[in-house]
């Protein structure tokens, strides 16, 4: 499918301007009439699970809570989400032609099914609205980073030794804290594949996903989306660096060591390299101007109307939704592609199929996972769930769900539950800062368990974190045979990643 970037850009631009115009007209009408409407405030973690509003929260003045927030989702409504996960897992394995031809229709259809049930059966508009806002933010960031980094060609004329590979992976893990796991993944996956040309194997890509696309981005809020959401809620910027670095160092050492020995054993097992081939050990960079576009994207991430006063926003039921940030990102996507160095695009064999696949698959995920997140959130904030709140349960609960649900809302759900168990609210920025500063019993330690688990466990499956699926798609575009959804889990996550995650728990959390 050929994508017309100009049309895509204009459509998104039009959507945001129309939404902004509607919001401004609504605000002017309210001001003219002099009505002061008290809205129910809710945070990003609770829009997808409306348990506290739906079950006894205070009503907005002049509005009926039931009509505003609707009813709770029935448990059977998670079936479309489970069905989508099963099809993602089995489609490429058992009915590859049908899946690759029809996955956009399947993902959109399942999402529409759940969204329509929310809108017309549950009378719940908030869940779909927030899911749409999260999806637009998600895809605007991924698309802009993917397209901007596609215009940067990095060539390393060096022999692909295990040490050279480990060095690139560790550098990628460091870079992911500066430009995010998505940015680092898109920037370095192609050079990593080229470095190992003629001998690239699936384990190379899997360890790249482990180290660069997930674990690496644990030190700053820029590194991974859940940490950034925590920063927006009030967690200090350098809190993650101060508290997460020991687990980060330990995990990367273990992964780097494991990769080194695996690469020594298997690296030359396929298509041995001719001894006569020589290398210049030169590093070549084409399209360096696109680093400027990447800087614009990273800076625009901070343009959040909930943090910076005066940033234009779409206000819906008391919550501010950004749109200037997304317009900037999509503008960067458009112009960085139009003005990109053609040598870089051709050298990277750049095309839109990977981002297209991610866009459609995650439409289905964001649309269908609402009931699952709601059920998790309801239980976490229930008396039974609150009684189970410890650093250990937060680590494993946040982690396991982060592997199969989007790790950003999972992070916020468990943070909200942990704070509620201590009598604090995630909606109060001062209470969030106090929670991070260990102002509540064991609170800083609980926050570290949530932060580490949401980032580390995101590598458990292809859908645990956005870059995972994109890296897989780029690898397949390059002719690398990647394991299936279950193959990834059985061959790599369970024997390699899970023991590491258990050791992280044992060393840093179990005996606290």
N, C-alpha and C positions, 0 to 999 in steps of 0.2 A: 504494500500500500504506500503510495507516494504522498508525503505530507507537504502541504503548501504552508511554509512558515509564515508568510505574510498574512494569509487568512487566519491561521491559528492565533497569531499575535493580535490581530484586529478584533477577533471574536472575544478573546479574554479581556482585552482593553475595553471593549464595549460593555461587557458584563459588569466590570468594576465601576465604570462611569455611570451606568444606569442604576446600579445599586447605590452608589454614592449620591446620585441625584434624588432618588426616592427618599433616602435618609434625610437629606437636607430639606426637602419639601415637607417631610413629616415633622422635622424639628421646627420649621417656620410656622407650621400650622399650630403646633402645640404652644409656641410662644405667643402667637396672635390671640389664641383663645384664653391664654393665661392659666391653663390647667397645669397643675403639678402632679405628675403621676409617679407614684412610688413603685419602682420596678423590683422584682426579685432578682438579686444578684446571684450569679452562679459562676464557677470557674470552669476552665477548660476540661478539667478531669471529670466534672459532674454533669456536663451537658450530655454526655453519652450515656450516663447512668443517673437517672433523675430521682434516685431513691429518697434523698432527704426532702426534696421538694414535693414528691408525690405522696409521701407518707407523713403528713403532719407538719410540714414546713409552714412558715407564715405566709399568708396570702398577700399578694400585691394589692394595694388599694384600688378598689374599683374593678378588680379582675378576679375571676374564680380560678383557684389553683388547678382544679381538675380540668377545666377547659383549657387552661394555659399549658400545663405540662403533661396532660394526658394520663393514661393508665400505665402500669408497669407491663413490660413485655412478658409474654408467657415463655416458659422454658423451651417449648417446641420450636420457637422462632430462631433458635440457634442452628436448626437443621440446614438452612441455606449456607451458612458459614462453614459448617462441617462438610457439606457437599462440595463447596468450592475448594476447600483444602484438599479433599480426597481427589478431586479432578486435577488440581495442580500437581498432586503427587503421582497420579496414575496415568494422566493423559499422555505425557511425552513417552511413557513406557509401553502402554498397551494399545493406544489408538492415536498415534503421533500425528498422522495426516489430518484426521478429524479435529484434533485438539488445536493444532497450529492454525487451522483454517477458521475455527469457530470460537476460540477462547474469548475474543472481544465480546461477541454476542452473549456467551454464557455468563461472563462476569457482569456485564451490564444488566442482563435479565434478572440474575439473582439479586443484585443490588436493588433494582427497581421493585422486586417482589417485597423485600423487607421494608424499603422506604415507604411504599404505598400502604403497607400494613400499619406502619407507624402513623402515617398521615390520616388514613381514613378509618382504621379499626381502633387504634389506640388514641386517636385525637392528639397526637404528640408531634408537634412541629419542631420542637427544640432539638431533639436528637438528630433528625436529618439535616437541619440547618447547620448545626455545629459540625456534623460529619462532613458536609460540603465545604465549610470553611477550612477545616483541617486538611481536607484533600487538596484544595486549591493551594494552600500554603505548602503542603508537602510536594506536590508536583511542580509548582513554580520553582522551588529551591532545587529539586533534583534536575529538572529540565535545564535550568540556567547553568548549573554547574557542569552538567554533561556536555552541553553545547559549547560553553566557553572553553572547557578543558580539551574538547575535541580539536580546537584550533592550535593546540600546543603539541609540537612533535619533539619528543625526547628520544635521542638515540645514544646508546651506550655501546661502543665497539670494544667489548671486553668478553673474555671467556666466561661462560656461565658456570662458575665453580659454586659449590655449596656456600662458601664464605661470601661470594659476591651476591648471591641470592638472599642470604640472611641479612646482609648489609642493607640491601634495597628494602626489604620488609621492615627492618627496624627504622630506617629513615622514613618510610611511609607511615609507620605508627607515630613517629614524632610529628610529621607534617599534618596528620589528621587532627591534631589539637589546634592547628593554626587555621586550616581551611575546611575542617570538618571531615568526617569519615567519607562522606559522599565526594567531596572535592578531591581528597587524597586518592580515593579509589579510581575516580575517573582520570586523574592526572597520571597515575603510575601503572595502571593495569596493562596498558598497551606496551609501555617500555619493558615491563616485567615479562610479558609474553615474547617480545622481540629478543630480549636478552637470552631467552631459553629456546630460541627458534630451532626447529628440527628435533627438539627433545622435550617440548612442553607436555606435561602430563596433568591429570586432574588434580593430583595432590598439590601441585604448585598453586593452582587457583584457590583451592580450599584453604590452604594456609594463608594466602593473601587475604581471603575473606575473614579468617580468624583474627589476623594481626592488624591489618590496615583498615578493613571495613568495619571493625567492631572494637576489639579490646584496646587498640591504639588510642581511640578518641575518648579516653576516660579522665583526662587531666584538666580540661577546660570546658566551660559551657558551650563553646563553639564546636567542640569535638563531636557530640552526639545529641540528637534532638531532645531526649528526655532530660539531659543535664541543662540544656538551654531553657526548657520550660521551667525547671526548678529555679534557674537564675531569674527568669521573668517573675516568678512568684515571690522572690525576695532572698533567695540563698545567695550569699556573697560570691562574687566572681571567682575569687581564688580559693574558695572553700574546697572545691573538687581537687585542686592541685595539692592542697595541704593534707587532705584526708585520704585521697585515692592512690597517691603515688606508690606506697609500699606494695599494694596488691597489683598495681599496674606493672611495676618492675618485675615482680615475681612471675606474673602470668606471661610476660613477654620473654623472660629468660627461659622459662619452661618450653614455650612454643618454639622459640628460636632454636633451642637445643634439639628438640624433637625433629624439627624440620631439617636441621643440619645433618643429622645422622640418617634420616630417611632419604635426603637428597644424595648423600654420599653412596648409599646403597642402590638407589633406583635411578639416580640422575643420568648415568651413562648406560642404563640397561636397554634403552631403546635408541636405535640409530646413533651409535657412537660417533663422536666428532673426529674428523680427519686430523691426524697429528700435524700435518703440514700447514694447516690454516694458521695465519698470523693475525694478531690484533694490535690496533694502535692505542688502545686504552683511552681513546678520546671520547669526550662527552659533547654531543651536538644538540643545540636547542634552536628550533624553528618556531616562529609565532610567539615570541616572548611578550608581545604587546597584549596578548590575551591574559597575562597575569594581572594586568590592570583591570580587565573585566571581572576576573575572580575577586579582586579586592573590592570592587563596587558591590558585588553580590554579598560578600561577608559583612561589609559595613551596613548594607541595607537590612541585614538580619536584625539589627538592633533598633530599627525604626518601628517599635511596637507601641501602639497608642495606650496600652495599659501600663507602660513604664515611663514613656516620655510624653509629658503634657503638650498639647498643641498639634500632635500628629493627627491628621485627618483619619476618621474611622467611620465604619458603619456600625451604628449602635442598635443592637437587637436585644430587647428584654434586659436592659441594664448592662450588657457586656459589649465591649468594643472589639470589633473585628477589623483587622488591618486590611488595607487594599493598596495603599501607596507602595508598601514594600513589595507586594506581588507585581505591581505594574513595573517597578524598577527591575525586578528579576526577569520578567518576561521581555522587557525592552532590551536588557543585556543579552538575553538568549537570541533575540532577533538580530541586533546589531553585531554581536560578536561573531555570528555565523556569516552575515553579509560581508563583514570587513575582515574575515579571517584570511590568513595566509593559505592559499590554495595548496602549496606544497605540504603544509602541515595536515590539512584535511585529507589529501591523497595519501600521504605517508601513514596516517592513522586508519586509512580505509573507512573514513567516517561515514556513518549512515544513521538514520533515525529509528531503525528497528528496535534496538535495546530500550530506548526511552518510550517507544510506542507500547512495547510489551509491558513494561512497568506501569505505564499510565492505565492501561486497561485492567491488568490484574489487580491493581490497588484500588481502582474504582469498585471492583467487587469486594475487596477486603474491607475497605472503609464503610461501604454500604451495608455489608452483612454482619460485621462484627459488633454492631451497636448492642444487640441483645446480650451477647456474651459479656461485653464490658459492663453492661447494666447489672447482670446477675452477679458478677464478681464484685462490683462496687457495693451492691446491696448487702451481700454477705459480709464484706470487709467492715462495713459500718454497723452491722447488726451486733447485739450484745454477745452472741456466740462468736462472731468473727473478731470483735474487739478483744475478747478474752484470750484469743490466740496470738495477739500482737506481741512478738518478740523479734529481736534481730534475726534469729534463726528462721522463723516462719516468714519474715519479710524477705529474707534473702532467697529462699527457695520458692516462695509464692510469686514474688515479683519476677524471679528468673524464669521459672517454668512457663509462666504466661507470656513473658516477653519473647520467648522463642516462637510462639504461635500466634500471638496477637501483636499489634503494633506496640513497640516498647515505650513510646512516648505517653499515650493515655494510660498504659499499665502503670508506669512510674507515678503518674499523678494520682491515680486511684489509690495506690498503696500508701503514698505520702499523705493523702487526705485521711485515710483510715488510721495511720500511725499517729497523726496529730490529733485526730478526734479522740483516740483512746487516752490521750494525755490531757484532754480538755482544751485543745487549741484548734484553731481554724485555719485551713489553707487559704482562705479568702483574706486573712489579715496579714499584711506584709510584715508588720512588726513581730507578730507571733511566729511567722515562718523564720525570721532571722533569729529569734530567741530559740526556736527549735533547733536550728542549725548550730547555734552556739552552746548546745547542751543545756538549755534553760529548763527543760523538762526531763523527767527521769529517763536516762539512757537515750535521749532523743538524737543526739549527734551520731551515736553509734548505729541507731536504727536508720537514720538517713544515709549513712555510708553503705549499709547493707542494701538498701533500695537502689542507690546510685550504681554501685558495682554490679549488682545482679542485672539491672535493666540493660546495661551496656554489654557486659560479658556474655549473658545468655542470648543476646540478639544474634549471636553467631550460630546458634543451635540448628536453625533451619534457614532455607533460602528466603523466607518471608519474615524473619525476625527483625530485620533492619532493611531499609530501602536499598542501600548500595549492594546488598548480597545478590539480589535478583538481577540487578543491572550488570554486575561483574560476571555472573553466570551467563547472561545473554551475550555480552561482548566476547567472552571466551568461546561460546558456541559459534558466534559469527566468524571467529578466527579459525574454526575447524577443530576445536578441542572437544572431545567427547566428555561431557560432564555427567556425573552421577545423577540419577533421578532424585526426586524429593526424599523418598525413603532411603535410597542409596546413600545420599549425603549424610543422613542421620545414622544409618547402620554402619557405614564404612568409616566415617570420620568423626561425627559428633559424639557418638557413644563411646568408642574406644579411645579417642584422643582428647576431645574437649571436656566431656563430662568428668573424667578423673581429675583434670585440672581444676574445674569448677568445685569439685569436692575438696581438693586440697586448699583452694582459696578459702572455702568455708571453714575447713578444719583449722587452718593457721590463723585466720583473721577474725572469725566470728564464733566458732563452736564453744570455746572455753572462756568467753568474755564474762 
